[in-house]
Amino acid sequence: MKKLLFGMAAVVASAAITLTGAAQVEAAEKKVRWKLAMTWPSTLTPLASPAPKLAKMVSDMTDGNFVIKVDGKEKHKAALGILDMVKGGQYEMGHSASYYWKGKNITTTLFTTAPFMMTAAELGSWLYYAGGMELMQKTYDQYGVYAFPGGNTGVQMGGWFRKEIKTVDDLKGLKMRIPGIAGEVFAKLGVTVTNIPAGELYTSLDRGTIDALEWVGPAMDIKMGFHKVAPYYYTGWHEPASDMQFLINKKKFDRLPPKFQAVLKTAMQAVSADMYFENFGMSAEAWSKMKTEFPNIKVKTFPPEVLKAMKKATDDVMESYAAENAEFKAVYNSQKAFMEKGREWSK
Ligand code: CA
């Protein structure tokens, strides 16, 4: 009996040898566990939508062998520290908006949006089909991370104001939360500009720490309750199409099996497109109900004189960065050249 068992063991062992090829493939797909940090609290859809959807897709497409755990801001408490955490390797991935790294590198702002610049279709086409992603990567190479498009909000509203803005003088002395290059433009027009994370926006407005703020659009803004304090709701000029990014630690990505790299890239592009459509739908829904459900909201467009001053200040800010910064100039010129063609077609 013992002999027979040993004999069977030998048969099983030889069968295993013939499986070596397949087993090697399996070994290459050993389980990978990553963590991803979002700038947003987990409940802040649609900004918080792409990362969890990505994690599910990646797990499904790898039979559960590539698992990405998503942490919202409530977990890591560093909404504006995503680039540093991915660079340092505490998180393999992040999901955020490039213009939050303005203090490190002004060029990063252009990969999110800039006043009077591209629409979502124009920016997406520039990124995927006109060399934009290569330019974005050149900038992010300096931080040891890969950057990929991570979803677009489309045009954002110009923000909530306590008082109506009738002239450029009405902007003077205003304290406003407005990030990116738009903040510098407003600063030139006399506004005191700050950036405040999502969780503190309503309190800051309510307590008078700020007089005005911009956030995203009706779907996200109305939920925050800004209209209760600042009922003048202005149409957009400063964020014609704000792109989010997935950031990935380069060393970690380079060590992934090629199949997992391909899965990750495919899933990032899919959830990026998905966020744009999700946000468009949510905005359309919220806008259609706004007049009846929140009759105190006064939708306004900045007067032509004010818009003209904003455009002039924007051109001054952009040109002065381009004059002193070759990296900024290369990206800005590439975007402007693409816009000249793209805008004619958009019209
Ligand atoms: Ca915004």
Residues whose N, C-alpha, C, O or C-beta is under 5 A from the ligand:
A	BS01	CA	Q156 E214 W215 V216
